[in-house]
């Protein structure tokens, strides 16, 4: 196994005297001790990937079972700031229970990763949009299939749909250090968006929303008189956002 290659990916949250990169290097040192013939690969090209997730004083070491070609899809994609990895986006799509009757919308589509993954399943309609013309153009390059129709320029606070006509909404809301919004701006944005979501969502509709701005979302959901529950917590780029399921009361 002299040509066997591996990669170590690490995440860290809490107060520590080392970085996630130093933690990954420590794992590599340990692997080299037991398996000196193994070679360190790159993030895109390796035989197996080990992952180390550190949260405060606890650590989880695991082996990723999918190949790099599955995670990166083998496609040339363009990613905007704070874009989701395709596999994370696909997981969110899968959690929404995709059905052929879905009228699916991503109100904050960014570079279109969620839209691209949703196209793997049949639907009545699939639409997404963003406020930035540049981001919309980026998303259209990624979506390619019927891109002009699927990806539109819009303000998520004023969506171009009639009341009660959308039954599936999945979106990666603006959050995190890569998004330059103050807490007050996030709160205002979430508040206006949730009021609009309440307007366009069907009575039996469901929204899956990813964010780490939990209090802002809780307040917005309560104000819009919707129901919300946390169904999953993720570890993304050192942050721990949650997936929230939002429905009408």
C-alpha positions as CSV (number, residue, x, y, z in Angstrom):
1,X,0.0,0.0,0.0
2,X,2.9,2.3,-0.7
3,X,0.7,4.5,-3.0
4,X,-2.2,4.7,-0.5
5,X,-3.2,8.3,0.1
6,X,-5.3,9.9,2.8
7,X,-6.4,13.4,3.9
8,X,-7.3,14.7,7.4
9,X,-10.0,17.3,7.8
10,X,-10.5,18.9,11.2
11,X,-13.0,21.3,12.8
12,X,-12.7,23.0,16.2
13,X,-15.0,24.9,18.5
14,X,-14.3,26.3,21.9
15,X,-11.3,27.7,23.7
16,X,-8.1,26.0,22.7
17,X,-4.4,26.9,22.3
18,X,-4.2,25.3,18.9
19,X,-5.9,25.7,15.5
20,X,-7.9,23.1,13.6
21,X,-4.9,22.8,11.1
22,X,-2.6,22.0,14.0
23,X,-5.0,19.4,15.2
24,X,-5.1,17.8,11.7
25,X,-1.3,17.9,11.6
26,X,-1.2,16.0,15.0
27,X,-3.4,13.3,13.5
28,X,-1.1,13.0,10.5
29,X,1.9,12.6,12.8
30,X,0.1,9.8,14.6
31,X,-0.9,8.1,11.3
32,X,2.7,8.3,10.1
33,X,3.9,6.6,13.2
34,X,1.8,3.5,12.6
35,X,1.7,3.7,8.8
36,X,4.9,5.4,7.5
37,X,4.3,4.3,3.9
38,X,0.9,6.1,3.6
39,X,1.0,9.3,1.7
40,X,-0.8,12.6,2.5
41,X,-3.1,13.5,-0.4
42,X,-5.0,16.7,-1.3
43,X,-8.5,17.7,-0.4
44,X,-9.7,16.8,-3.9
45,X,-7.5,13.7,-4.5
46,X,-7.1,10.9,-1.8
47,X,-8.1,7.3,-1.2
48,X,-9.7,7.9,2.2
49,X,-10.5,10.9,4.4
50,X,-10.2,11.0,8.2
51,X,-12.1,13.6,10.1
52,X,-11.5,15.1,13.5
53,X,-14.2,17.2,15.1
54,X,-13.4,18.9,18.4
55,X,-16.0,20.6,20.5
56,X,-14.7,22.0,23.8
57,X,-13.1,19.0,25.6
58,X,-14.6,16.3,23.4
59,X,-13.3,14.9,20.2
60,X,-14.8,12.6,17.5
61,X,-12.4,10.9,15.1
62,X,-14.1,9.2,12.1
63,X,-13.6,7.8,8.6
64,X,-15.6,9.3,5.8
65,X,-17.2,6.6,3.7
66,X,-17.8,8.5,0.5
67,X,-15.1,9.2,-2.1
68,X,-13.9,12.7,-3.1
69,X,-15.8,12.4,-6.4
70,X,-19.0,12.1,-4.5
71,X,-18.4,15.1,-2.4
72,X,-17.1,17.3,-5.2
73,X,-19.4,15.8,-7.9
74,X,-16.5,15.9,-10.4
75,X,-18.0,19.1,-11.8
76,X,-16.6,22.5,-12.4
77,X,-18.7,24.7,-10.1
78,X,-18.4,28.3,-9.1
79,X,-19.0,29.1,-5.5
80,X,-20.1,32.3,-3.9
81,X,-19.1,33.4,-0.4
82,X,-20.5,31.1,2.3
83,X,-21.7,28.6,-0.3
84,X,-22.7,25.1,1.0
85,X,-20.8,22.0,-0.1
86,X,-22.9,20.1,-2.6
87,X,-23.3,17.1,-0.3
88,X,-24.6,19.3,2.6
89,X,-27.0,20.9,0.2
90,X,-28.2,17.5,-1.1
91,X,-28.8,16.4,2.5
92,X,-31.0,19.4,3.1
93,X,-32.9,18.7,-0.1
94,X,-33.3,15.0,1.0
95,X,-34.6,16.2,4.4
96,X,-37.3,18.1,2.7
97,X,-38.8,14.8,1.3
98,X,-38.7,15.8,-2.3
99,X,-41.8,14.9,-4.3
100,X,-42.9,15.3,-7.9
101,X,-45.7,17.6,-6.8
102,X,-43.3,20.1,-5.0
103,X,-43.3,23.8,-5.8
104,X,-39.8,24.3,-4.5
105,X,-38.2,27.6,-3.8
106,X,-34.8,28.7,-2.4
107,X,-35.3,32.4,-1.5
108,X,-31.6,33.0,-0.8
109,X,-30.1,30.9,-3.6
110,X,-26.5,32.3,-3.6
111,X,-24.5,30.3,-6.2
112,X,-27.4,27.9,-6.7
113,X,-26.0,24.8,-4.9
114,X,-29.4,23.9,-3.4
115,X,-31.2,24.4,-6.7
116,X,-28.7,22.2,-8.5
117,X,-29.1,19.4,-6.0
118,X,-32.9,19.7,-6.1
119,X,-32.8,19.1,-9.8
120,X,-31.8,15.5,-9.1
121,X,-35.5,14.9,-8.2
122,X,-38.7,15.6,-10.2
123,X,-40.8,18.6,-9.2
124,X,-43.7,20.6,-10.4
125,X,-41.4,23.7,-10.3
126,X,-38.0,24.6,-9.0
127,X,-37.2,28.3,-8.5
128,X,-34.5,30.3,-6.7
129,X,-33.3,33.8,-6.5
130,X,-31.0,36.4,-5.0
131,X,-30.8,40.1,-4.6
132,X,-27.4,40.4,-6.3
133,X,-27.2,40.4,-10.1
134,X,-23.7,39.1,-10.0
135,X,-24.6,36.2,-7.7
136,X,-27.7,35.4,-9.9
137,X,-25.4,35.2,-12.9
138,X,-23.1,32.9,-11.0
139,X,-26.0,30.6,-10.0
140,X,-27.2,30.5,-13.6
141,X,-23.8,29.2,-14.7
142,X,-24.0,26.4,-12.2
143,X,-27.6,25.4,-12.8
144,X,-27.2,25.5,-16.6
145,X,-30.5,23.6,-17.2
146,X,-33.3,26.2,-17.9
147,X,-31.1,28.6,-15.9
148,X,-32.8,31.8,-17.0
149,X,-36.2,30.5,-15.8
150,X,-35.0,28.7,-12.6
151,X,-32.7,31.4,-11.2
152,X,-34.2,34.9,-10.9
153,X,-33.3,38.3,-9.4
154,X,-35.5,39.1,-6.4
155,X,-35.7,40.3,-2.9
156,X,-36.5,37.5,-0.5
157,X,-38.6,39.9,1.5
158,X,-40.9,40.5,-1.5
159,X,-41.2,37.2,-3.4
160,X,-42.9,37.1,-6.8
161,X,-45.5,34.4,-5.8
162,X,-49.2,34.5,-5.0
163,X,-50.3,33.8,-1.5
164,X,-50.3,30.1,-0.4
165,X,-48.7,28.7,-3.6
166,X,-45.3,27.4,-2.4
167,X,-45.1,24.1,-0.5
168,X,-41.4,23.5,-0.2
169,X,-38.8,26.1,0.8
170,X,-35.2,25.2,1.5
171,X,-32.6,27.8,2.1
172,X,-29.2,28.6,3.6
173,X,-30.0,31.9,5.3
174,X,-27.4,34.7,5.6
175,X,-25.4,34.0,8.7
176,X,-21.8,33.6,10.0
177,X,-18.6,35.7,9.8
178,X,-18.5,35.5,6.0
179,X,-21.7,37.6,5.8
180,X,-21.2,41.2,6.7
181,X,-24.4,42.0,8.5
182,X,-24.9,43.4,12.0
183,X,-27.2,41.6,14.4
184,X,-29.8,44.3,13.9
185,X,-29.6,43.9,10.1
186,X,-30.0,40.2,10.4
187,X,-32.9,40.5,12.8
188,X,-34.7,43.0,10.4
189,X,-34.0,40.7,7.4
190,X,-35.3,37.6,9.1
191,X,-38.3,39.4,10.4
192,X,-39.4,40.7,7.0
193,X,-38.5,37.4,5.3
194,X,-40.6,35.3,7.7
195,X,-43.6,37.5,7.2
196,X,-43.2,37.0,3.4
197,X,-42.7,33.2,3.9
198,X,-46.0,33.1,5.9
199,X,-47.7,34.8,2.9
200,X,-46.4,32.5,0.1
201,X,-46.3,29.2,1.9
202,X,-49.2,26.7,1.4
203,X,-51.1,25.6,4.5
204,X,-49.4,22.2,4.3
205,X,-46.1,23.6,3.2
206,X,-42.8,23.3,5.0
207,X,-39.6,25.3,5.1
208,X,-36.1,24.0,6.0
209,X,-33.8,26.9,7.0
210,X,-30.1,26.7,8.0
211,X,-28.7,29.4,10.3
212,X,-26.7,29.9,13.5
213,X,-28.6,33.2,14.2
214,X,-31.1,31.3,16.4
215,X,-32.5,34.1,18.5
216,X,-33.1,36.3,15.4
217,X,-35.0,33.4,13.8
218,X,-37.0,32.5,16.9
219,X,-38.2,36.1,17.2
220,X,-39.0,36.3,13.5
221,X,-41.0,33.1,13.5
222,X,-42.9,34.0,16.6
223,X,-43.8,37.4,15.2
224,X,-44.9,35.8,11.9
225,X,-47.1,33.4,14.0
226,X,-45.4,30.3,12.5
227,X,-44.2,27.1,14.2
228,X,-40.5,26.1,14.3
229,X,-38.4,23.2,15.6
230,X,-34.7,22.4,15.4
231,X,-34.1,19.1,13.7
232,X,-30.4,19.0,13.1
233,X,-27.1,20.7,14.1
234,X,-24.2,20.8,11.7
235,X,-20.5,21.6,11.9
236,X,-19.5,23.9,9.1
237,X,-16.3,25.9,8.9
238,X,-16.0,26.1,12.7
239,X,-19.6,27.1,13.1
240,X,-22.5,25.0,14.4
241,X,-25.6,26.2,12.5
242,X,-28.9,24.3,12.9
243,X,-31.5,23.2,10.5
244,X,-35.0,24.4,11.5
245,X,-38.3,23.1,10.2
246,X,-40.9,25.9,9.9
247,X,-44.6,25.3,9.3
248,X,-47.8,27.2,9.7
249,X,-49.6,26.8,13.0
